[in-house]
Amino acid sequence: MKVVVDEEKCVAAGQCVAAAMDVFDQRDEDGIVVLLSENPSPELADDVRNAAAVCPALAIHIED
């Protein structure tokens, strides 16, 4: 699994962090998503897929 984020689309809602805090964070200055792990462990796959699904801006993409 490879995770790609589009910072230009991000609206700083923080749903990704709530869903998968081991993979996503937010910049302090503006709340834009920060990808902590481009290739998260298989144990985190469900959380990452959930984060992509709940992102209101559809800024998270998963490549299998």
N, CA, C and O atoms as CSV, one atom per row, in Angstrom:
chain,resi,resn,atom,element,x,y,z
A,1,MET,N,N,0.846,-1.186,0.000
A,1,MET,CA,C,0.000,0.000,0.000
A,1,MET,C,C,0.883,1.237,0.000
A,1,MET,O,O,1.835,1.348,0.773
A,2,LYS,N,N,0.542,2.164,-0.889
A,2,LYS,CA,C,1.225,3.453,-0.921
A,2,LYS,C,C,0.166,4.531,-0.759
A,2,LYS,O,O,-0.873,4.496,-1.418
A,3,VAL,N,N,0.433,5.487,0.119
A,3,VAL,CA,C,-0.502,6.578,0.391
A,3,VAL,C,C,0.036,7.860,-0.247
A,3,VAL,O,O,1.215,8.191,-0.120
A,4,VAL,N,N,-0.845,8.560,-0.925
A,4,VAL,CA,C,-0.506,9.835,-1.554
A,4,VAL,C,C,-1.519,10.863,-1.077
A,4,VAL,O,O,-2.722,10.601,-1.079
A,5,VAL,N,N,-1.036,12.033,-0.666
A,5,VAL,CA,C,-1.941,13.110,-0.263
A,5,VAL,C,C,-1.761,14.304,-1.189
A,5,VAL,O,O,-0.657,14.589,-1.654
A,6,ASP,N,N,-2.850,14.986,-1.445
A,6,ASP,CA,C,-2.841,16.194,-2.258
A,6,ASP,C,C,-3.049,17.375,-1.316
A,6,ASP,O,O,-4.178,17.694,-0.944
A,7,GLU,N,N,-1.962,18.010,-0.941
A,7,GLU,CA,C,-2.033,19.128,0.001
A,7,GLU,C,C,-2.866,20.276,-0.547
A,7,GLU,O,O,-3.463,21.026,0.227
A,8,GLU,N,N,-2.918,20.427,-1.861
A,8,GLU,CA,C,-3.697,21.503,-2.477
A,8,GLU,C,C,-5.196,21.319,-2.244
A,8,GLU,O,O,-5.934,22.299,-2.142
A,9,LYS,N,N,-5.641,20.077,-2.160
A,9,LYS,CA,C,-7.063,19.788,-1.932
A,9,LYS,C,C,-7.438,19.819,-0.452
A,9,LYS,O,O,-8.598,20.058,-0.114
A,10,CYS,N,N,-6.477,19.581,0.427
A,10,CYS,CA,C,-6.741,19.453,1.860
A,10,CYS,C,C,-7.424,20.698,2.414
A,10,CYS,O,O,-7.015,21.826,2.139
A,11,VAL,N,N,-8.477,20.468,3.205
A,11,VAL,CA,C,-9.210,21.571,3.832
A,11,VAL,C,C,-8.994,21.615,5.345
A,11,VAL,O,O,-9.702,22.329,6.055
A,12,ALA,N,N,-8.028,20.863,5.829
A,12,ALA,CA,C,-7.616,20.886,7.240
A,12,ALA,C,C,-8.718,20.456,8.203
A,12,ALA,O,O,-8.803,20.975,9.316
A,13,ALA,N,N,-9.558,19.520,7.789
A,13,ALA,CA,C,-10.648,19.052,8.651
A,13,ALA,C,C,-10.151,18.131,9.768
A,13,ALA,O,O,-10.784,18.039,10.820
A,14,GLY,N,N,-9.034,17.458,9.550
A,14,GLY,CA,C,-8.460,16.601,10.589
A,14,GLY,C,C,-9.065,15.216,10.695
A,14,GLY,O,O,-8.714,14.462,11.603
A,15,GLN,N,N,-9.956,14.865,9.798
A,15,GLN,CA,C,-10.569,13.540,9.849
A,15,GLN,C,C,-9.551,12.428,9.644
A,15,GLN,O,O,-9.686,11.350,10.223
A,16,CYS,N,N,-8.542,12.679,8.832
A,16,CYS,CA,C,-7.511,11.673,8.582
A,16,CYS,C,C,-6.723,11.363,9.855
A,16,CYS,O,O,-6.396,10.208,10.125
A,17,VAL,N,N,-6.426,12.391,10.622
A,17,VAL,CA,C,-5.686,12.196,11.867
A,17,VAL,C,C,-6.525,11.405,12.864
A,17,VAL,O,O,-6.015,10.530,13.565
A,18,ALA,N,N,-7.804,11.718,12.920
A,18,ALA,CA,C,-8.691,10.991,13.825
A,18,ALA,C,C,-8.795,9.518,13.437
A,18,ALA,O,O,-8.924,8.653,14.302
A,19,ALA,N,N,-8.739,9.237,12.144
A,19,ALA,CA,C,-8.894,7.867,11.666
A,19,ALA,C,C,-7.594,7.068,11.714
A,19,ALA,O,O,-7.618,5.859,11.942
A,20,ALA,N,N,-6.453,7.739,11.500
A,20,ALA,CA,C,-5.171,7.024,11.411
A,20,ALA,C,C,-4.030,7.927,11.868
A,20,ALA,O,O,-3.234,8.395,11.054
A,21,MET,N,N,-3.958,8.164,13.167
A,21,MET,CA,C,-2.961,9.107,13.681
A,21,MET,C,C,-1.521,8.623,13.559
A,21,MET,O,O,-0.592,9.414,13.720
A,22,ASP,N,N,-1.319,7.336,13.277
A,22,ASP,CA,C,0.041,6.848,13.057
A,22,ASP,C,C,0.524,7.129,11.638
A,22,ASP,O,O,1.708,6.975,11.341
A,23,VAL,N,N,-0.379,7.536,10.773
A,23,VAL,CA,C,-0.040,7.767,9.368
A,23,VAL,C,C,-0.165,9.239,8.979
A,23,VAL,O,O,0.563,9.714,8.107
A,24,PHE,N,N,-1.083,9.962,9.622
A,24,PHE,CA,C,-1.335,11.357,9.266
A,24,PHE,C,C,-1.180,12.278,10.467
A,24,PHE,O,O,-1.426,11.892,11.610
A,25,ASP,N,N,-0.765,13.503,10.175
A,25,ASP,CA,C,-0.710,14.571,11.169
A,25,ASP,C,C,-1.131,15.843,10.447
A,25,ASP,O,O,-1.449,15.816,9.258
A,26,GLN,N,N,-1.129,16.953,11.170
A,26,GLN,CA,C,-1.474,18.232,10.572
A,26,GLN,C,C,-0.414,19.261,10.916
A,26,GLN,O,O,0.138,19.255,12.016
A,27,ARG,N,N,-0.131,20.157,9.955
A,27,ARG,CA,C,0.815,21.237,10.205
A,27,ARG,C,C,0.230,22.189,11.237
A,27,ARG,O,O,-0.960,22.503,11.202
A,28,ASP,N,N,1.059,22.639,12.141
A,28,ASP,CA,C,0.603,23.547,13.190
A,28,ASP,C,C,0.093,24.873,12.642
A,28,ASP,O,O,-0.888,25.421,13.143
A,29,GLU,N,N,0.755,25.383,11.622
A,29,GLU,CA,C,0.419,26.726,11.151
A,29,GLU,C,C,-0.905,26.823,10.394
A,29,GLU,O,O,-1.562,27.863,10.439
A,30,ASP,N,N,-1.307,25.753,9.697
A,30,ASP,CA,C,-2.536,25.865,8.910
A,30,ASP,C,C,-3.411,24.610,8.910
A,30,ASP,O,O,-4.482,24.607,8.304
A,31,GLY,N,N,-2.976,23.560,9.572
A,31,GLY,CA,C,-3.780,22.354,9.688
A,31,GLY,C,C,-3.754,21.433,8.483
A,31,GLY,O,O,-4.447,20.417,8.468
A,32,ILE,N,N,-2.969,21.769,7.476
A,32,ILE,CA,C,-2.891,20.935,6.272
A,32,ILE,C,C,-2.254,19.588,6.630
A,32,ILE,O,O,-1.363,19.506,7.476
A,33,VAL,N,N,-2.734,18.545,5.967
A,33,VAL,CA,C,-2.283,17.179,6.236
A,33,VAL,C,C,-0.773,17.021,6.054
A,33,VAL,O,O,-0.165,17.602,5.155
A,34,VAL,N,N,-0.195,16.216,6.940
A,34,VAL,CA,C,1.205,15.804,6.842
A,34,VAL,C,C,1.197,14.287,6.816
A,34,VAL,O,O,0.643,13.647,7.710
A,35,LEU,N,N,1.807,13.715,5.796
A,35,LEU,CA,C,1.885,12.269,5.677
A,35,LEU,C,C,3.099,11.772,6.451
A,35,LEU,O,O,4.237,12.101,6.114
A,36,LEU,N,N,2.854,10.985,7.484
A,36,LEU,CA,C,3.938,10.471,8.329
A,36,LEU,C,C,4.546,9.191,7.765
A,36,LEU,O,O,5.717,8.900,8.007
A,37,SER,N,N,3.761,8.435,7.022
A,37,SER,CA,C,4.230,7.166,6.481
A,37,SER,C,C,3.600,6.927,5.118
A,37,SER,O,O,2.397,6.687,5.011
A,38,GLU,N,N,4.417,6.994,4.087
A,38,GLU,CA,C,3.939,6.777,2.723
A,38,GLU,C,C,3.554,5.314,2.496
A,38,GLU,O,O,2.653,5.012,1.713
A,39,ASN,N,N,4.245,4.418,3.189
A,39,ASN,CA,C,3.989,2.978,3.074
A,39,ASN,C,C,3.714,2.401,4.459
A,39,ASN,O,O,4.584,1.762,5.052
A,40,PRO,N,N,2.505,2.623,4.975
A,40,PRO,CA,C,2.189,2.143,6.327
A,40,PRO,C,C,2.155,0.614,6.392
A,40,PRO,O,O,1.980,-0.062,5.378
A,41,SER,N,N,2.322,0.098,7.584
A,41,SER,CA,C,2.306,-1.352,7.787
A,41,SER,C,C,0.920,-1.911,7.462
A,41,SER,O,O,-0.080,-1.196,7.542
A,42,PRO,N,N,0.871,-3.176,7.101
A,42,PRO,CA,C,-0.414,-3.805,6.774
A,42,PRO,C,C,-1.445,-3.715,7.898
A,42,PRO,O,O,-2.646,-3.695,7.630
A,43,GLU,N,N,-0.994,-3.659,9.145
A,43,GLU,CA,C,-1.913,-3.556,10.281
A,43,GLU,C,C,-2.703,-2.251,10.265
A,43,GLU,O,O,-3.778,-2.163,10.858
A,44,LEU,N,N,-2.166,-1.236,9.582
A,44,LEU,CA,C,-2.825,0.070,9.537
A,44,LEU,C,C,-3.680,0.267,8.289
A,44,LEU,O,O,-4.282,1.328,8.119
A,45,ALA,N,N,-3.742,-0.721,7.428
A,45,ALA,CA,C,-4.437,-0.590,6.140
A,45,ALA,C,C,-5.897,-0.184,6.305
A,45,ALA,O,O,-6.370,0.711,5.604
A,46,ASP,N,N,-6.612,-0.822,7.212
A,46,ASP,CA,C,-8.025,-0.486,7.402
A,46,ASP,C,C,-8.202,0.955,7.869
A,46,ASP,O,O,-9.104,1.654,7.408
A,47,ASP,N,N,-7.339,1.399,8.788
A,47,ASP,CA,C,-7.415,2.778,9.278
A,47,ASP,C,C,-7.129,3.776,8.156
A,47,ASP,O,O,-7.789,4.811,8.058
A,48,VAL,N,N,-6.146,3.463,7.311
A,48,VAL,CA,C,-5.789,4.365,6.212
A,48,VAL,C,C,-6.925,4.428,5.196
A,48,VAL,O,O,-7.254,5.507,4.704
A,49,ARG,N,N,-7.520,3.292,4.879
A,49,ARG,CA,C,-8.651,3.283,3.944
A,49,ARG,C,C,-9.832,4.080,4.518
A,49,ARG,O,O,-10.530,4.781,3.785
A,50,ASN,N,N,-10.042,3.965,5.809
A,50,ASN,CA,C,-11.096,4.734,6.460
A,50,ASN,C,C,-10.790,6.236,6.381
A,50,ASN,O,O,-11.677,7.045,6.108
A,51,ALA,N,N,-9.542,6.592,6.620
A,51,ALA,CA,C,-9.145,8.001,6.543
A,51,ALA,C,C,-9.413,8.569,5.150
A,51,ALA,O,O,-9.907,9.689,5.018
A,52,ALA,N,N,-9.093,7.809,4.126
A,52,ALA,CA,C,-9.347,8.249,2.752
A,52,ALA,C,C,-10.846,8.402,2.505
A,52,ALA,O,O,-11.281,9.331,1.824
A,53,ALA,N,N,-11.623,7.491,3.061
A,53,ALA,CA,C,-13.064,7.515,2.850
A,53,ALA,C,C,-13.739,8.702,3.544
A,53,ALA,O,O,-14.711,9.249,3.022
A,54,VAL,N,N,-13.239,9.102,4.708
A,54,VAL,CA,C,-13.879,10.189,5.451
A,54,VAL,C,C,-13.314,11.572,5.131
A,54,VAL,O,O,-13.822,12.575,5.632
A,55,CYS,N,N,-12.286,11.636,4.317
A,55,CYS,CA,C,-11.695,12.929,3.955
A,55,CYS,C,C,-12.712,13.736,3.153
A,55,CYS,O,O,-13.103,13.324,2.061
A,56,PRO,N,N,-13.150,14.897,3.689
A,56,PRO,CA,C,-14.173,15.680,2.984
A,56,PRO,C,C,-13.679,16.273,1.665
A,56,PRO,O,O,-14.487,16.605,0.798
A,57,ALA,N,N,-12.370,16.409,1.506
A,57,ALA,CA,C,-11.812,17.001,0.292
A,57,ALA,C,C,-11.318,15.948,-0.703
A,57,ALA,O,O,-10.845,16.285,-1.789
A,58,LEU,N,N,-11.430,14.672,-0.326
A,58,LEU,CA,C,-10.910,13.583,-1.162
A,58,LEU,C,C,-9.444,13.813,-1.526
A,58,LEU,O,O,-9.034,13.639,-2.674
A,59,ALA,N,N,-8.667,14.207,-0.519
A,59,ALA,CA,C,-7.257,14.547,-0.730
A,59,ALA,C,C,-6.314,13.374,-0.490
A,59,ALA,O,O,-5.103,13.511,-0.663
A,60,ILE,N,N,-6.849,12.227,-0.095
A,60,ILE,CA,C,-6.022,11.049,0.193
A,60,ILE,C,C,-6.289,9.984,-0.852
A,60,ILE,O,O,-7.439,9.622,-1.104
A,61,HIS,N,N,-5.230,9.488,-1.454
A,61,HIS,CA,C,-5.335,8.453,-2.469
A,61,HIS,C,C,-4.478,7.276,-2.064
A,61,HIS,O,O,-3.376,7.442,-1.541
A,62,ILE,N,N,-4.993,6.082,-2.310
A,62,ILE,CA,C,-4.278,4.856,-1.948
A,62,ILE,C,C,-3.968,4.074,-3.218
A,62,ILE,O,O,-4.845,3.814,-4.041
A,63,GLU,N,N,-2.716,3.712,-3.352
A,63,GLU,CA,C,-2.275,2.869,-4.451
A,63,GLU,C,C,-1.891,1.516,-3.873
A,63,GLU,O,O,-1.043,1.425,-2.986
A,64,ASP,N,N,-2.523,0.468,-4.385
A,64,ASP,CA,C,-2.219,-0.869,-3.871
A,64,ASP,C,C,-1.080,-1.513,-4.610
A,64,ASP,O,O,-0.702,-2.642,-4.297
